[in-house]
Amino acid sequence: MLKLFNNVPLFRKLMFVFGFVFALTVLMSFVNYRNYYDDKQQMTLNVLSQSNVQAGNKIDEYLTDISGLLKLPYVLNRNDSSFMELLAEYNRTNTLDYQLKVAFNDIYSNVYELKRSVESEFIFNINGANDSAFYDDSNIEAGYNPSGEAWFVQAIQSGGKPVVIGARVLSTLGNGQPVYTFSVARAIVDYLQPATLGVMRINTNVNELDKYLRPTILTPSQRIQLIDADGMTVYDNQKQNMMKPAPDDMKAVIHSGRDISRSNGWIVSRHHLPFSGWTLVSMVPEKELYKDLNRTTRFVLIVTGAVLLATTFLLLLLTVNIMAPIRRLMTHMKRMELGDFSQGTLEDRKDEFGVLSNNFSKMAKQIKKLIDEVYLEKLTQKELELQMLQYQINPHFLYNTLESIQMMAIINKDRETAEMVQALGKILRYSISSKGDYVKLGEEVELLGDYIKLQQQRFEDLYRIQLDIPDELADAVVPRLMLQPLVENAIYHGLRNKEEGGRVDIRGRREGHDIILEVQDNGTGMEEEELRRLRQYIEDDSEESHSIGLKNVNKRIRLYYGDEFGIRIDSVAGTATTMSIRLPYLLRD
């Protein structure tokens, strides 16, 4: 099988491989995107469902809080038995006693202080006679008596348990507009008798539900409904449907038991509120819910199509570009069988590479002959010449010469000359050694000590050089030949006009994760324009720098560590110049 494949032309092999890779890429892309699409779709449904659950829980928490406020008649009058007696008297006479009215008002004010969203409050006796408090521009019609309403009867019979009441038009505004409210009621029971003496009801404007339900709206056409246990609409973001019976299909959704369902192009999310017995239903058009996802799908398809077309074009172009040089080379090799090309290998195959190998092997015999007779001879001659040149500049010759001079100086008891020659030898050996680009800061300081020794021998007492770099920085790894150029610059430029009292201070310190090395002279300093030009020169990467000067050091530091590191120069004319190097504090592994 492999031998048969070897006999297939290279162009067909390439097309087969490219086609296979292309088809595999398309298949994997489709599978991956399908999984991504399904995950995003499920995530969107989860968001819809979770927003419903959170809103429903908040509504139930609100109703639970209202239910707790209905216990205030007991809390505020727990030490006053006259409240229950006055309420019993109110049941017998249907006439509200002043003292009882004061007690009612105390209850109303405490409820409102604890829950400012309350629209109104009622306290009824068992005959339906009532006292009330309203907190907006609404009021109830005179003579309102709910004793025959189902919720009132349920509250009387509940024995003090809360009764949640769906949306009702309980009152009207001053302009006659109806006020939709939902309520919680609880019977007031004298547990000592025992006897039910009345009912307290707290009402909240349906608009309060907007606070919990509006944030769950994800799309413009989304519809949110809150249906009570009797199938009546407590809330609908389409206000015209308030207090209407829920449609049959909505009731089917409520009783389906499924939290998420699909119906006629709509995604329906259902959540049952356990405290109130209500059901929160959110209906979102599928097209709107998945609009962003569908837009992403279209974009991915367009981009994928474009990429596939571009890839196909590039693969074809690549194939042609591979084949054309090979064929040209084959033709050229046939014409140049007697030329001097490199060694080839014979392969037993019949495709283009086999042809190239066979022809290349024929030329290899001629190439080997040329190498043996002419090229190797010339190469050996060149190597001998190169070795001679290397011997002429061999650094060991310089080291040995300097050591000879040093010994002569010692013999002649010229100690200063011997020390200078020794220091120069160390500097030369350090400068051209093959230790690499990085050294320990301690080695740089040692080199600097030899350099300082040379300079002080040369200039005697014209200036002093003070070296103050803590031992704790000695193991830090820094670029080679970094400090000496700065000290040299301070001596030859900073102190050039200083006839006496010159001083160069070399300091080092840690700053967080960095090292700061400073070279400061008390020379003539620089004017602002001169300082600006010098800074611009060392920062300019467009010019080549072959010397080991400030520009060279700054450029190497930035290449090694980044633009936040390097040299900074500060100077005050006639006073001093400070050159600072910032490096990262690194230790060799």
N, C-alpha and C positions, 0 to 999 in steps of 0.2 A: 504493500500500500504506500509506504514511504517512498520507495523507488519510483513508483508510478507518479507520485506527487512531485518528485524531483524533476521529472521529465516534462512537467507542465510549464509553459512560458511564464516568466516572472510577472508580466502584466496581469495575466489571469489569476495568479496567486494573490497579488495585491488586491485585485478587485474582489476576490472571494473573501479575504480577511477583512477588508474594509466593510463589505456588505454584512458579514456576520457580526462584527462589532457594532455597526450601525443599527442592525435589527435588535441586537441585545440591549443596546442603550435605549432605544425607543420603548422596548417592552418594560425595562426596569423603571424608566421615567413614568410610564403610564401606571404601573403598579404602585410606585411611591406616591404619585399625585392622587391616585384613587384613595389610598389610605389617608393621605393628608386631608382630602376633601371630606371623607367620612368622619374623621376626627373633628374637623372644624364644624361640621354640621351638628355632630353630637354635642360639641362644646356650646354652640349657639342655643340648642334646645335646653341644655343644662342651665345656661344663664337665664333663659326665659322662665324655667321652672323655679330656679332659686330665687329670682326676683319676686315671683308670686308668693313663694313660701315666706320670704322675709316680710313682704307687705302684709300678708295674712297674719303672721305672728304679731306684728306691731299693732294691727287693728284689734286682735284679741287681747293684747296687753293693755290697750287703751280701755276696752270694755271692762277688763278685770279691775283696772284702777277705778273706773266709775262705780263698779259694783262695791268696791271697798268703801267709797265715799258714802254709799247708802247706809253704812253702819253708823254714821255720825250721830243720828238721833240717840243711839244707845251710849255712844262715847261721851257726848256732851252732857247727857242727863243721867249718867250712871249713879250719881249720888243724890238725885232729885226725883223722888217717887211721884211728885205732884205732876210731872210731865205726862205720865201715863194716865193719871187720874183726869187731868184736863182734857186729854185726847179722848178718853172714854165719855166725858161730859159732852165733848164736841159731837160724838156719834149720837148721843141722845137728843141733843137740841138743834144740831146743824148750825149752831151759832158760835163763831170763833171768838173765844175769850181773849182779852188784851194780853194777859200773861202768856197764853199759848202762842199768840201772834209774835210776841217778843222772842219766845223760844224758837219758833219757826225761822224768824229773821236771823237769829244767831246761827242756825244750821245752814241757811242759804249763804251767808257771808263766808262761813268757813269752807263750804264746798267751792265757792267761786275763787277764794284765795288759793286753794290747793289746785284748782283746774280752771284756768282762765278760758279754756276753749268751750266751756259749758254755755249753751244758748239760753236755757231756762230750767227752772226747777218747780216741781209740784209736790205738795203733800195733801193727800186725799184722806177723808174719813171713809169708813166702810160703806157709806151711802153715796159716795161720789162727790160730795161737797169738797171744795178745794181751796187752798191758798197757794199762791205762785209768786215767782220772781223771774223777771226777764232782764237780759243783759244787752239787748240791742234795741233797734227801733221796731221790734215786733210786739204783738200782744195777742191774747186769745179772745175769742168771742165770749161775750157775757153768757153765763149759764152753762158753761161747758161741764158735762157730767159723764164720765166714762164708765159708770157702774155696769153698763150692759155690754161693754167691749170685752173681747176674748182675753186680751192681755191682762185686764183688771181682774177678771174672774180668776185667771191663772195665778196672778200674784197673790190674791187672797187665799187661794187653796194651796200655795206652795210652802206655806209654813215658814217664811222668812228667806227662802232661796231666791237668788236673782232671776229676773225674767228679762231676756233681751228682746227688744221690740224693733222691728224693721222700720223702713222709711214711712213717715206719716206727715201729712200736712196738719201740723198741730196749731200753727198760728200764722198770722199774716203781718207783713210790713205795713208801715204807715200809708204806703201808696197802694195797698191792696194786693201786692204780690205775695204768693204763698211761700211759706218757709218750710223746706223739707228738713225733717230731723229724724235721727235714730235715737233710741233711748234704752235705758236700763231701769227696771223698776224692782222694788223689793217691799214686801209687806212689813209693817211695823208691828211687832208682836210683843205683848206683855207676857213674858214667860213665867211670871209668878202666878197668873190667874189659872191657866194660860188662856189668852184671847188675842185675836188679831184686831187691832184698833185702827189700822189705816194702811196707806200705801204711799211710799215716796218714789218719785220718778225724776230722773235727771235726763235732760234732752241735749243733744249736740247737733249742730247744723251739719247736714250731709257734706257741705263743702269742706269740712274738716278732714274728710277722707281723701281729698285731693292731695294732702300733705304726704300720705302714705302710698297712694296709687299712681299719682302723676310720674314719680321717678321711675316707675316700672315700664313706662311707654318706650318702646324701642323703635317703632316705625310710625310714620304719619297716619296710616289707616288702622292702626291697632285699636282694638276695642276691649275695654275692661268693664266687667260687670260683677257686681256683688249681689248674690241671690240669697234671700233668707230661706228658712226651713219651709215656709209656705209657698215657695216658688215666686215670690214677689221681688221685683228689682229694687234693692236698697240703694245701689249706686250704679251709674252708667256714665262713662265719659261723654256719651252722646245724651245730653241732659233731657232731651224730649222723651226718652224712654224710662224716666224715673217713675217709680210706683206703678209700673205695668207688670202684668204676669209675664214670666219668662216664656219664650217660645218653646214648642214641644222639642225641637232639636236641641235646644239648650238644656232642657230638663233631661234629655237622653244623655247628654254629655255629663251632667251632674251625677246621674245615677249609674254611669258606665263603670266607675271604679278605676278608670285609667287616668293617670296624671297628665300624660301627653297623648294626643290623638290628632289625626288628620281628617278634615272634612271639607270637601268641595274647594280645594285650593287654600284652605286655612289650616294653620297650626293652632291647636287648642290646648291650653295648659289649665289644669284644674287643681285647686287646693281647697281642702275642707278645713274650716276654722272650728276647732273642737269646743271652745268656750261658748261661742254664739250659735253654733250650728249652721252658720252661713257657708256659702261656697263662693270662692273667688275664681272667676273664669277670665282668662286672657286669650283673645283671639287675634292672631297676626297673619296677614296674607303671606303665603309661602314665598312669593316673589320678592316681597319687601324684606322679609326676614333674612333671606339668603342673597340679597342684592349684592352686597360687597363680595360675598363668596363667589357668586356667578360672574361678577366683573373680573375677579381674580382669575377665574377659570378661563374666561375669554382671553384675558391678557396672557396667561400662561400658554394657551393654545397658539396664539399668534406668535409669541416669542419662540416657542418650541418649533413651530413651523419654519420661522425665519432661520433659527439656529440650524435646523436639519438641512434646509436648503443651502445655507452657507457652508455647513460641514461637508455636504455632498460635493459642492463646487470645489472646496479646498482640497478634499481627498482626491478628486479627479485631477486637479492641478498638480498636487503633490506626486501623484502617480506618473503623470506626464513628465514632470521635472526629474523624477528618478530615472525613468526609462531613457529619456533623451540623452543625458550625459553618458549613460552606460553604452548606448549604441554608438555615440560619437567616439567614446574611448575604444570600443571594439574595432571600429574602422581605423582609428589612429594607430592602435597597436599592430594591426595587420600591415600597415604601411611602415611602421617603425620597428620591425622585428630585430633589426641590427642596431637599434639605439641603446642608450645606457639608462634603462629603467631599473627599479628596485626588484628584489627577489620575489617571485611568485610561487604558488603552490598548485600542483596539478590535482584536480578533483574529477572523479569519474561521474560526471553528470552532463546532461545535454541542454540545460537552460542557458540563459545569457551568462550567468556566472561561470558555468562550465567552459563556455567558449572563451571568456576572458582569462580563465585560469590556464587553459591549454596554450593560448597564444603568449600569455605572460611568462609561462615556463620556458618556452622557446627562447625568449629574449633574455631570460635569467642567465643562461649559459654564457652569453656574450658579456653581460654585465659583470659576472664573476671574473671572467678573464681580464676585463679592463681593470677591475679592482685589484686583482693580484699583480698585474704588470705595471700599472701606472698610478692608480689612485692611492694604494696603500703606501707606495714608496714616497709619494709627495706628502701624504699625511704624516708619515714618520718624520720626514724632514721638517715639516712645520712644527711638530711637537718638540723636536730638538731645539728649534729656534725659540719657541715659546719658553722652554725651560731655561734657556740661556738668559732670556729677558727677565724671567722670574728670579733667577739667581742674582741678577744685578740689583734688584730692588728688595731682596729678601729682608724682612724686618729683623730677623735674628742677627744679620750683619750689623744693623744699627744698634741693637741691644748690646752686642759684644763690644762695639766701638765705644759706646757710652761707658760701659763697665771698665774698659781700658783707660779712658780719660779719668774716670773716678779713681782708679787705683793709682794713676800717676799723681793726681791731686793729693791723695792720702800720703804717698811717698814723699811728696814735696811739702807735706804738712800744711797744705792749703785746704783747711777743713770746710770753709764756706763753699769753695768751688766743688768739692766732693759732694756736699749736700745738695747743691743745685743740680749737679749732673745726675745724682741719684733720684731727685724729685722729677727731673725731666724724663728720665728713663721710665719711671712709674707712669707718668702721664702718657707717654708715647705708647707703652704697652697696653694701658687701659683703653686708649683711643682706638687702636686698630685690632683689639682682641676680638674673638668670635664668640663672646658670651651671649649674644642675642640683643634684642632691642630693650630689654628691661633688666634693671639691677635693683639691689636694695638701696634705700636712701643712705644707709651707712657707708656703702661703697662710694656713692657720689660725694658724701661729706669727706671721706678719706682722700679722694682725688682733689677735692677743693682745698684740702689742707696742704697738699703738695704744691698746688698752683699758688696758693697764698705765700707759701715759703719762698717760691721763686720770685714773686713780685716784691716781697718785702726785702729780699736780698738785692733786688735791682734798684728799688726806689728808696731803700734805707728807711729813714724816719719821716719821709714826706707825708705819709698817711698811715693810719692804723686800720686793720681789718679785724672785726670782732665776729666770731662764729658762735651762735647760740641756738643750736637745734637739739631738742631733748632726746635722750637715749631711747625713749619709748617709741620714737618714730623711726628708729634705725632699721627695723625689719620691713617697713612699708616699701612696696614695689613701685618704682618710678621709671620713666624713660631715661636711657643713658644720655650723658653729656647735656644735662638740663640746667644745672646751676652755674657751671663755669662760664658760659657765655654771658650770663647776667652780671656776674662779678666783673668780668672783663669789660663789659660795657660801662659799668659804674666807674671803673678805674680810668679808662681811656677817654671817656666822654664826660662823665659826671665830675671828675676831679682834675680834668686837664688844665684848668686855669687856677687850680688851688695850689698855692706855693707852699703852704704849711697848714697843719691842723686838719688835714683831710681824714675822713673816717668813712668806712663802709661797714654797715651792720647787716649780718645775715642771720635771719631768725626763722623759726619754724614752730607751728602749733596745730592742734586739732580743732576743727570746727564741725561738730556733728560727725557726719560720715566723710568729711573732706579733710585735706591737708592744705594749709596755707603756708607758703614759703615766701619770705620777703627779703629783698636786697635793697638797702636804703643807703644813699650817700648824702653827704652834707655839702655837695658841690654847688655849682652855679644855677642848677635848675633849668627850667625851660619856660619861655613865654607860651601863652595859650595857643597861638597859631602854630608854633613849632611842635608843641605837644600834640595838637590835632593831626598834623601831618604824620608824625611818628606813629600815632595810634592807627591812622588810616593805612599806613604802609604795612604794619605787621598784621592787620586784619584782612588785607587784600590778598585773596588766593589766586588772582589772575596772573600774578607775576611769579616766575620760577625763583626759587631760593636755593642756591647751591652751597652757601656758607652755613656754618653752625652758629648763626646769630639769633637775634630775638625773633625774627620772622620764622626762621627754621624751627626754633623751639616751640613757638606758638602753634605753628601748623602741625607739627608732630603730635602735640598734646591733643589738639582737636580731632585729628584723625584717629588717635587711639581711644579717646574717651567721649567725644561729642562737643558741641558748640558751647555748652554751659561751663566748660573748663578752658584754661589757657592763661595768658598773661594779661595783667592789667597794669597800666603805667599811670602814676599820678605825680605831678610836679608843681612846685611853687617857684617862680622865678627868683633867683638870688638866694634860695634857701636850701631846698632838698629835692631829691627825686626818689620815688619808691616804686620798685617793680615787684608785683605780687604774682605768684603762680598758685592757681587753685587746681588741685588734683583729687581724685577719689582715694580714700584710704583703703588700700588693698594689701593683702598679705599673700605671699606665694604659698601654693598648696604643698 
